[in-house]
Amino acid sequence: MNTSFQETVTIRLSDGIELSGELYIPKGAESLVLFSHGSGSSRFSPRNNFVAQEFHLQKIGTFLFDLLTVDEEQIYSKRFDIDLLAERLIQVTRFISVKKECLHLSLGYFGASTGAASAFKVAALLPDLIHAVVSRGGRPDLAKPFCSRVKAPTLLIVGELDHDVLKLNHDVFKSLKCPKKIEIVKQASHLFEEPDALKQVSELATNWFKKYLEYTVYV
C-alpha cells in the first residue's frame, strides 16, 4: 500500500449484532494485528491505543474493535463468556481477512486479560489465518483446552507484580506446543501502569510480530 489507510469499520454478525472498530494500516505494512480487549475495556482503551500507535511506527497495521456492545458490557457475565467472545472474534477475523485493503497482510492477535482467552481459542480454530499471538497480562488459562492446539508462535507478557496471573501464565506456557516465549516485565503490575512498563510491552510485542508476521507467505 502506497499510502496509509484508516477507516471506522462496522461489522454485522450472524446474530444481527453490529460491532465497530478502528482499522489503521500504515504505508508499507505487511501485517495486521487484531486487538482482543479484556473485560471492561473497549477499542478506546488508552493502554491498547498506546500499543497500537507504537505498532504503527513500525509499519504494523492494527484493528481495535469491540467484542461486546455498550449494553452487553454492563452484563458482567458476558465479559467472561469466552465462547461468545471467541465466536465473535472468528466472525470479525474472517471479515477483516477478506477486506480488500487487508488481503496482502499477515494476521496476528494481541490479547489482554480475558480477551487473550478468546484470542487463544480462535488462534487454535483458525490456524491458517492467525500467524502470531501476543498476550498482555492475559488469562489464556480460561481457554486452556485449546492452548495445546495453537500453532501460531505465542508470546506471553506478564507483570512481575501480577502474581496470580503470572502463575496462571506459567501453567499455560507448559501446555503450549508452538514456538513460545514468556517475558516478565520487572516491577510491573497487571495494568502495566508503572513508568515505561507499557513501552516495554510495546517493544516486546513489536519484535515478536515483526519476527513472525512480516515474512509469512500465503500459498
Backbone as CSV, one residue per row, in Angstrom:
resi,resn,N_x,N_y,N_z,CA_x,CA_y,CA_z,C_x,C_y,C_z
1,MET,0.842,-1.190,0.000,0.000,0.000,0.000,0.882,1.246,0.000
2,ASN,0.633,2.136,-0.961,1.494,3.306,-1.138,1.195,4.433,-0.158
3,THR,0.017,4.411,0.432,-0.346,5.408,1.435,-0.965,4.705,2.625
4,SER,-1.002,5.378,3.761,-1.658,4.789,4.923,-3.170,4.768,4.694
5,PHE,-3.846,3.853,5.388,-5.293,3.690,5.225,-5.939,3.664,6.595
6,GLN,-7.003,4.439,6.768,-7.699,4.499,8.047,-9.199,4.492,7.806
7,GLU,-9.924,3.678,8.607,-11.366,3.584,8.410,-12.043,3.076,9.679
8,THR,-13.192,3.639,10.006,-14.043,3.078,11.050,-14.909,2.018,10.395
9,VAL,-14.827,0.804,10.887,-15.482,-0.342,10.264,-16.632,-0.819,11.148
10,THR,-17.778,-1.080,10.547,-18.908,-1.677,11.256,-19.165,-3.059,10.674
11,ILE,-19.217,-4.048,11.547,-19.383,-5.441,11.119,-20.693,-5.981,11.684
12,ARG,-21.566,-6.447,10.811,-22.819,-7.069,11.254,-22.589,-8.575,11.387
13,LEU,-22.810,-9.101,12.576,-22.586,-10.515,12.837,-23.804,-11.347,12.470
14,SER,-23.634,-12.655,12.510,-24.707,-13.560,12.111,-25.933,-13.445,12.997
15,ASP,-25.764,-12.978,14.248,-26.906,-12.836,15.158,-27.537,-11.443,15.086
16,GLY,-27.074,-10.620,14.128,-27.645,-9.302,13.962,-26.947,-8.203,14.732
17,ILE,-26.065,-8.581,15.663,-25.316,-7.595,16.439,-24.322,-6.878,15.528
18,GLU,-24.161,-5.583,15.730,-23.175,-4.817,14.976,-22.030,-4.396,15.896
19,LEU,-20.812,-4.635,15.453,-19.615,-4.264,16.201,-18.832,-3.228,15.402
20,SER,-18.240,-2.293,16.116,-17.461,-1.248,15.447,-15.987,-1.368,15.790
21,GLY,-15.156,-0.920,14.873,-13.717,-0.969,15.094,-12.983,0.070,14.282
22,GLU,-11.737,0.306,14.690,-10.893,1.284,14.011,-9.746,0.561,13.318
23,LEU,-9.742,0.638,11.996,-8.706,-0.012,11.192,-7.684,1.022,10.751
24,TYR,-6.412,0.711,10.988,-5.345,1.602,10.532,-4.230,0.758,9.936
25,ILE,-3.902,1.047,8.692,-2.827,0.329,8.003,-1.781,1.341,7.559
26,PRO,-0.606,1.338,8.177,0.442,2.291,7.784,0.965,1.999,6.378
27,LYS,1.501,3.008,5.759,2.153,2.832,4.464,3.260,1.789,4.587
28,GLY,3.267,0.829,3.692,4.307,-0.198,3.677,4.077,-1.360,4.619
29,ALA,2.911,-1.424,5.270,2.651,-2.507,6.226,2.538,-3.853,5.517
30,GLU,3.048,-4.890,6.192,2.936,-6.255,5.696,2.085,-7.111,6.630
31,SER,1.708,-6.541,7.775,0.985,-7.323,8.772,-0.090,-6.479,9.439
32,LEU,-1.036,-7.169,10.063,-2.141,-6.515,10.759,-2.413,-7.271,12.052
33,VAL,-2.502,-6.531,13.154,-2.769,-7.127,14.455,-4.176,-6.746,14.906
34,LEU,-4.980,-7.738,15.223,-6.313,-7.518,15.761,-6.232,-7.548,17.282
35,PHE,-6.804,-6.539,17.926,-6.768,-6.433,19.378,-8.019,-7.065,19.980
36,SER,-7.817,-8.042,20.853,-8.926,-8.653,21.583,-8.888,-8.115,23.006
37,HIS,-9.789,-7.173,23.304,-9.742,-6.439,24.568,-10.177,-7.295,25.748
38,GLY,-9.741,-6.884,26.920,-10.108,-7.567,28.140,-11.431,-7.087,28.697
39,SER,-11.873,-7.702,29.779,-13.149,-7.362,30.391,-13.180,-5.906,30.830
40,GLY,-14.296,-5.253,30.555,-14.464,-3.868,30.956,-13.712,-2.868,30.114
41,SER,-13.082,-3.332,29.031,-12.307,-2.444,28.174,-13.032,-2.266,26.846
42,SER,-12.453,-1.444,25.963,-13.064,-1.210,24.658,-11.985,-0.797,23.680
43,ARG,-12.416,-0.509,22.453,-11.445,-0.092,21.440,-10.832,1.261,21.762
44,PHE,-11.395,1.963,22.743,-10.861,3.262,23.143,-9.894,3.150,24.325
45,SER,-9.563,1.938,24.722,-8.637,1.715,25.831,-7.337,2.488,25.607
46,PRO,-6.955,3.370,26.531,-5.717,4.137,26.336,-4.480,3.247,26.282
47,ARG,-4.510,2.129,27.016,-3.346,1.238,27.007,-3.178,0.572,25.641
48,ASN,-4.266,0.022,25.112,-4.153,-0.638,23.818,-3.924,0.361,22.693
49,ASN,-4.468,1.564,22.818,-4.208,2.580,21.800,-2.749,3.020,21.816
50,PHE,-2.151,3.053,22.997,-0.729,3.374,23.087,0.089,2.309,22.354
51,VAL,-0.232,1.037,22.621,0.480,-0.059,21.966,0.259,0.003,20.456
52,ALA,-0.965,0.280,20.036,-1.269,0.348,18.602,-0.438,1.430,17.916
53,GLN,-0.319,2.572,18.553,0.473,3.659,17.962,1.944,3.273,17.833
54,GLU,2.439,2.513,18.791,3.817,2.029,18.699,3.959,1.053,17.521
55,PHE,2.943,0.222,17.315,2.959,-0.692,16.166,2.999,0.094,14.854
56,HIS,2.201,1.153,14.790,2.143,1.950,13.547,3.513,2.495,13.170
57,LEU,4.282,2.885,14.174,5.612,3.428,13.909,6.526,2.390,13.270
58,GLN,6.196,1.118,13.500,6.991,0.024,12.943,6.300,-0.643,11.746
59,LYS,5.345,0.085,11.148,4.636,-0.374,9.948,3.847,-1.654,10.174
60,ILE,3.229,-1.745,11.342,2.316,-2.845,11.656,0.907,-2.264,11.743
61,GLY,-0.013,-2.789,10.943,-1.383,-2.316,10.976,-2.115,-2.827,12.201
62,THR,-3.211,-2.158,12.554,-3.992,-2.561,13.725,-5.485,-2.475,13.441
63,PHE,-6.225,-3.334,14.132,-7.686,-3.242,14.136,-8.147,-3.344,15.583
64,LEU,-8.564,-2.208,16.138,-9.079,-2.156,17.502,-10.594,-2.110,17.424
65,PHE,-11.263,-3.060,18.059,-12.707,-3.173,17.927,-13.313,-3.686,19.235
66,ASP,-14.626,-3.623,19.308,-15.340,-4.088,20.495,-15.980,-5.438,20.216
67,LEU,-15.801,-6.385,21.135,-16.446,-7.690,21.010,-17.821,-7.698,21.665
68,LEU,-18.097,-6.685,22.480,-19.404,-6.548,23.121,-19.966,-5.169,22.819
69,THR,-21.285,-5.069,22.759,-21.919,-3.769,22.596,-21.856,-3.016,23.922
70,VAL,-22.216,-1.747,23.888,-22.207,-0.940,25.120,-23.143,-1.544,26.162
71,ASP,-24.309,-1.986,25.734,-25.266,-2.586,26.676,-24.750,-3.906,27.221
72,GLU,-24.150,-4.710,26.369,-23.637,-6.009,26.813,-22.510,-5.851,27.820
73,GLU,-21.720,-4.792,27.686,-20.619,-4.554,28.603,-21.102,-4.380,30.041
74,GLN,-22.363,-3.998,30.211,-22.905,-3.808,31.548,-23.282,-5.126,32.221
75,ILE,-23.295,-6.194,31.433,-23.625,-7.520,31.964,-22.316,-8.248,32.269
76,TYR,-21.994,-8.337,33.550,-20.671,-8.825,33.969,-20.357,-10.209,33.406
77,SER,-21.346,-11.100,33.382,-21.093,-12.474,32.946,-20.653,-12.541,31.488
78,LYS,-21.118,-11.605,30.659,-20.754,-11.631,29.244,-19.276,-11.326,29.043
79,ARG,-18.694,-10.565,29.962,-17.273,-10.245,29.840,-16.402,-11.486,29.963
80,PHE,-16.940,-12.514,30.625,-16.180,-13.745,30.837,-16.750,-14.921,30.040
81,ASP,-17.646,-14.617,29.102,-18.216,-15.662,28.254,-17.261,-15.883,27.081
82,ILE,-16.272,-16.715,27.313,-15.209,-16.914,26.322,-15.750,-17.504,25.026
83,ASP,-16.747,-18.378,25.127,-17.321,-18.967,23.914,-17.971,-17.885,23.049
84,LEU,-18.701,-16.975,23.680,-19.330,-15.880,22.951,-18.282,-14.969,22.322
85,LEU,-17.284,-14.586,23.115,-16.238,-13.687,22.619,-15.464,-14.332,21.467
86,ALA,-15.193,-15.625,21.603,-14.440,-16.324,20.559,-15.244,-16.425,19.269
87,GLU,-16.537,-16.711,19.376,-17.367,-16.802,18.176,-17.407,-15.468,17.444
88,ARG,-17.481,-14.392,18.185,-17.478,-13.080,17.554,-16.116,-12.743,16.957
89,LEU,-15.072,-13.145,17.650,-13.734,-12.895,17.131,-13.509,-13.657,15.828
90,ILE,-14.049,-14.852,15.737,-13.960,-15.629,14.492,-14.595,-14.858,13.339
91,GLN,-15.806,-14.348,13.573,-16.516,-13.629,12.509,-15.787,-12.338,12.123
92,VAL,-15.285,-11.636,13.119,-14.541,-10.401,12.843,-13.273,-10.706,12.052
93,THR,-12.559,-11.738,12.452,-11.314,-12.110,11.778,-11.562,-12.473,10.321
94,ARG,-12.593,-13.263,10.082,-12.903,-13.655,8.709,-13.310,-12.453,7.860
95,PHE,-14.049,-11.529,8.466,-14.454,-10.321,7.755,-13.230,-9.505,7.350
96,ILE,-12.341,-9.285,8.303,-11.151,-8.469,8.035,-10.224,-9.159,7.037
97,SER,-10.126,-10.474,7.124,-9.171,-11.207,6.279,-9.497,-11.091,4.796
98,VAL,-10.767,-10.835,4.452,-11.138,-10.744,3.037,-11.430,-9.296,2.607
99,LYS,-11.253,-8.363,3.527,-11.402,-6.952,3.159,-10.266,-6.591,2.206
100,LYS,-10.570,-5.918,1.122,-9.594,-5.746,0.046,-8.300,-5.078,0.509
101,GLU,-8.418,-4.148,1.466,-7.215,-3.455,1.947,-6.329,-4.360,2.792
102,CYS,-6.873,-5.513,3.218,-6.142,-6.395,4.143,-5.690,-7.705,3.510
103,LEU,-6.023,-7.902,2.250,-5.758,-9.194,1.621,-4.283,-9.567,1.622
104,HIS,-3.410,-8.573,1.571,-1.969,-8.848,1.485,-1.301,-8.905,2.851
105,LEU,-2.075,-8.747,3.930,-1.498,-8.644,5.262,-1.556,-9.967,6.021
106,SER,-0.498,-10.265,6.730,-0.440,-11.424,7.610,-1.056,-11.035,8.958
107,LEU,-1.932,-11.878,9.493,-2.719,-11.514,10.667,-2.180,-12.109,11.968
108,GLY,-2.287,-11.307,13.034,-1.942,-11.773,14.369,-2.924,-11.218,15.376
109,TYR,-2.859,-11.740,16.621,-3.718,-11.268,17.701,-2.891,-10.672,18.829
110,PHE,-3.407,-9.586,19.401,-2.874,-9.019,20.643,-4.017,-9.066,21.639
111,GLY,-3.914,-9.959,22.615,-4.996,-10.146,23.573,-4.609,-9.673,24.962
112,ALA,-5.563,-9.030,25.651,-5.326,-8.554,27.011,-6.371,-9.135,27.943
113,SER,-5.934,-9.503,29.143,-6.838,-10.013,30.170,-7.703,-11.142,29.608
114,THR,-9.043,-11.069,29.774,-9.912,-12.136,29.267,-9.917,-12.187,27.747
115,GLY,-9.596,-11.072,27.099,-9.529,-11.063,25.646,-8.482,-12.023,25.117
116,ALA,-7.455,-12.271,25.912,-6.421,-13.216,25.488,-6.981,-14.629,25.374
117,ALA,-7.956,-14.957,26.219,-8.548,-16.293,26.171,-9.258,-16.516,24.841
118,SER,-10.042,-15.528,24.410,-10.726,-15.673,23.122,-9.712,-15.716,21.983
119,ALA,-8.631,-14.953,22.098,-7.591,-14.958,21.068,-6.940,-16.335,20.956
120,PHE,-6.680,-16.970,22.079,-6.066,-18.299,22.057,-7.016,-19.322,21.439
121,LYS,-8.283,-19.255,21.820,-9.244,-20.225,21.281,-9.362,-20.076,19.772
122,VAL,-9.472,-18.847,19.293,-9.649,-18.641,17.858,-8.365,-18.950,17.094
123,ALA,-7.219,-18.638,17.679,-5.953,-18.991,17.022,-5.864,-20.493,16.812
124,ALA,-6.398,-21.264,17.763,-6.405,-22.720,17.626,-7.375,-23.171,16.543
125,LEU,-8.488,-22.436,16.396,-9.524,-22.824,15.441,-9.257,-22.313,14.029
126,LEU,-8.462,-21.238,13.916,-8.164,-20.651,12.600,-6.650,-20.614,12.352
127,PRO,-6.003,-21.761,12.359,-4.540,-21.774,12.225,-4.030,-21.256,10.888
128,ASP,-4.870,-21.291,9.851,-4.430,-20.814,8.539,-4.518,-19.291,8.412
129,LEU,-5.211,-18.647,9.351,-5.366,-17.203,9.294,-4.485,-16.464,10.292
130,ILE,-4.292,-17.055,11.469,-3.575,-16.364,12.547,-2.158,-16.913,12.663
131,HIS,-1.171,-16.016,12.525,0.224,-16.457,12.428,1.098,-16.018,13.599
132,ALA,0.545,-15.285,14.549,1.292,-14.926,15.761,0.303,-14.417,16.793
133,VAL,0.618,-14.681,18.066,-0.244,-14.251,19.171,0.620,-13.642,20.269
134,VAL,0.167,-12.507,20.802,0.806,-11.900,21.968,-0.267,-11.666,23.025
135,SER,0.038,-12.052,24.242,-0.877,-11.864,25.364,-0.261,-10.891,26.361
136,ARG,-1.023,-9.832,26.725,-0.552,-8.855,27.718,-1.376,-8.997,28.994
137,GLY,-0.725,-9.487,30.049,-1.449,-9.693,31.290,-2.694,-10.529,31.071
138,GLY,-2.582,-11.524,30.205,-3.741,-12.273,29.740,-4.167,-13.417,30.639
139,ARG,-5.359,-13.934,30.319,-5.900,-15.091,31.024,-6.127,-16.239,30.037
140,PRO,-5.069,-16.682,29.377,-5.228,-17.800,28.449,-5.690,-19.078,29.149
141,ASP,-5.536,-19.126,30.472,-5.996,-20.299,31.212,-7.494,-20.510,31.053
142,LEU,-8.241,-19.438,30.740,-9.689,-19.558,30.552,-10.025,-20.278,29.244
143,ALA,-9.016,-20.496,28.415,-9.201,-21.260,27.175,-8.189,-22.403,27.122
144,LYS,-7.823,-22.918,28.262,-6.728,-23.884,28.339,-6.929,-25.125,27.465
145,PRO,-8.152,-25.645,27.304,-8.307,-26.821,26.437,-7.848,-26.580,24.998
146,PHE,-7.779,-25.316,24.590,-7.398,-25.002,23.211,-5.920,-24.626,23.079
147,CYS,-5.276,-24.351,24.208,-3.904,-23.828,24.146,-2.931,-24.793,23.488
148,SER,-3.081,-26.065,23.746,-2.156,-27.046,23.168,-2.354,-27.182,21.662
149,ARG,-3.454,-26.626,21.137,-3.745,-26.719,19.705,-3.283,-25.481,18.938
150,VAL,-2.834,-24.460,19.651,-2.371,-23.238,18.988,-1.063,-23.521,18.254
151,LYS,-1.025,-23.179,16.981,0.173,-23.379,16.175,0.966,-22.082,15.988
152,ALA,0.291,-20.959,16.110,0.947,-19.668,15.898,1.960,-19.389,17.004
153,PRO,3.142,-18.899,16.665,4.129,-18.519,17.684,3.505,-17.565,18.704
154,THR,3.708,-17.871,19.979,2.982,-17.191,21.047,3.919,-16.590,22.085
155,LEU,3.665,-15.313,22.392,4.429,-14.597,23.414,3.495,-14.219,24.556
156,LEU,3.878,-14.597,25.769,3.137,-14.218,26.965,3.913,-13.124,27.697
157,ILE,3.276,-11.969,27.905,3.898,-10.858,28.623,3.127,-10.652,29.919
158,VAL,3.847,-10.716,31.033,3.193,-10.605,32.344,4.015,-9.690,33.239
159,GLY,3.317,-8.918,34.053,3.998,-8.068,35.014,4.544,-8.870,36.184
160,GLU,5.717,-8.526,36.638,6.357,-9.242,37.745,5.505,-9.220,39.009
161,LEU,4.757,-8.148,39.221,3.955,-7.993,40.437,2.542,-8.557,40.295
162,ASP,2.219,-9.053,39.130,0.895,-9.632,38.879,0.948,-11.117,39.216
163,HIS,1.075,-11.422,40.505,1.470,-12.757,40.962,0.521,-13.870,40.518
164,ASP,-0.778,-13.685,40.694,-1.726,-14.744,40.343,-1.729,-15.015,38.843
165,VAL,-1.764,-13.948,38.052,-1.778,-14.108,36.595,-0.444,-14.690,36.107
166,LEU,0.637,-14.321,36.760,1.945,-14.867,36.395,1.965,-16.382,36.573
167,LYS,1.425,-16.851,37.674,1.372,-18.301,37.915,0.501,-18.991,36.863
168,LEU,-0.642,-18.402,36.563,-1.538,-18.988,35.565,-0.873,-19.046,34.189
169,ASN,-0.102,-18.013,33.854,0.592,-17.989,32.568,1.699,-19.029,32.505
170,HIS,2.399,-19.223,33.609,3.430,-20.263,33.636,2.800,-21.644,33.402
171,ASP,1.625,-21.861,33.982,0.937,-23.144,33.801,0.538,-23.352,32.343
172,VAL,0.010,-22.299,31.722,-0.390,-22.388,30.321,0.825,-22.564,29.420
173,PHE,1.903,-21.864,29.753,3.124,-21.918,28.948,3.585,-23.369,28.768
174,LYS,3.452,-24.169,29.825,3.877,-25.564,29.761,3.054,-26.366,28.757
175,SER,1.810,-25.954,28.557,0.928,-26.716,27.671,1.055,-26.299,26.207
176,LEU,1.680,-25.167,25.944,1.821,-24.690,24.570,2.818,-25.556,23.795
177,LYS,2.458,-25.925,22.593,3.319,-26.764,21.765,3.859,-26.021,20.546
178,CYS,3.545,-24.737,20.461,4.006,-23.898,19.358,5.304,-23.196,19.763
179,PRO,5.975,-22.507,18.833,7.089,-21.646,19.244,6.574,-20.674,20.305
180,LYS,7.286,-20.538,21.415,6.724,-19.779,22.530,7.805,-19.102,23.363
181,LYS,7.358,-18.073,24.073,8.257,-17.377,24.986,7.421,-16.645,26.026
182,ILE,7.934,-16.537,27.229,7.271,-15.754,28.263,8.227,-14.651,28.699
183,GLU,7.725,-13.421,28.739,8.512,-12.263,29.144,7.887,-11.643,30.393
184,ILE,8.704,-11.423,31.407,8.221,-10.842,32.658,8.768,-9.423,32.773
185,VAL,7.854,-8.460,32.821,8.249,-7.051,32.910,8.480,-6.703,34.381
186,LYS,9.704,-6.343,34.703,10.105,-6.085,36.079,9.297,-4.947,36.699
187,GLN,8.905,-5.146,37.952,8.218,-4.124,38.748,6.927,-3.624,38.095
188,ALA,6.304,-4.456,37.277,5.052,-4.073,36.627,3.888,-4.855,37.224
189,SER,2.745,-4.194,37.340,1.537,-4.824,37.857,0.634,-5.231,36.689
190,HIS,-0.600,-5.603,36.985,-1.480,-6.171,35.976,-1.741,-5.225,34.806
191,LEU,-1.932,-3.947,35.072,-2.264,-2.989,34.023,-1.040,-2.285,33.432
192,PHE,0.138,-2.630,33.907,1.390,-2.049,33.390,1.346,-0.516,33.451
193,GLU,0.891,-0.001,34.585,0.758,1.443,34.755,2.047,2.114,35.217
194,GLU,3.023,1.328,35.595,4.289,1.870,36.082,5.058,2.557,34.942
195,PRO,5.952,3.485,35.280,6.732,4.198,34.259,7.456,3.229,33.318
196,ASP,7.290,3.439,32.029,7.960,2.674,30.963,7.482,1.231,30.823
197,ALA,6.578,0.771,31.689,6.142,-0.628,31.614,5.426,-0.917,30.296
198,LEU,4.511,-0.051,29.926,3.762,-0.278,28.696,4.644,-0.107,27.464
199,LYS,5.650,0.739,27.576,6.620,0.901,26.498,7.378,-0.406,26.278
200,GLN,7.724,-1.071,27.380,8.400,-2.361,27.268,7.486,-3.401,26.626
201,VAL,6.215,-3.386,27.019,5.249,-4.302,26.410,5.206,-4.089,24.901
202,SER,5.133,-2.833,24.490,5.056,-2.489,23.066,6.271,-2.994,22.307
203,GLU,7.442,-2.810,22.888,8.671,-3.234,22.222,8.742,-4.751,22.092
204,LEU,8.361,-5.450,23.154,8.382,-6.910,23.115,7.392,-7.437,22.074
205,ALA,6.196,-6.861,22.059,5.172,-7.300,21.112,5.574,-6.965,19.677
206,THR,6.108,-5.767,19.477,6.535,-5.358,18.139,7.580,-6.315,17.586
207,ASN,8.564,-6.633,18.383,9.624,-7.537,17.936,9.071,-8.915,17.582
208,TRP,8.098,-9.363,18.371,7.502,-10.679,18.121,6.742,-10.683,16.795
209,PHE,5.930,-9.667,16.602,5.137,-9.611,15.372,6.013,-9.404,14.139
210,LYS,7.042,-8.599,14.267,7.918,-8.381,13.122,8.663,-9.672,12.774
211,LYS,8.981,-10.447,13.764,9.693,-11.702,13.525,8.795,-12.743,12.863
212,TYR,7.539,-12.825,13.311,6.698,-13.937,12.865,5.602,-13.573,11.863
213,LEU,5.375,-12.289,11.637,4.322,-11.918,10.692,4.855,-11.390,9.364
214,GLU,5.951,-10.675,9.393,6.376,-9.975,8.193,6.779,-10.888,7.052
215,TYR,7.188,-12.097,7.367,7.678,-12.966,6.285,6.793,-14.175,6.079
216,THR,5.536,-14.089,6.562,4.585,-15.140,6.312,4.239,-15.155,4.828
217,VAL,4.282,-16.318,4.229,3.989,-16.442,2.801,2.685,-17.205,2.630
218,TYR,1.757,-16.616,1.901,0.485,-17.291,1.629,0.615,-18.108,0.348
219,VAL,0.068,-19.291,0.380,0.100,-20.170,-0.797,-1.221,-20.024,-1.555
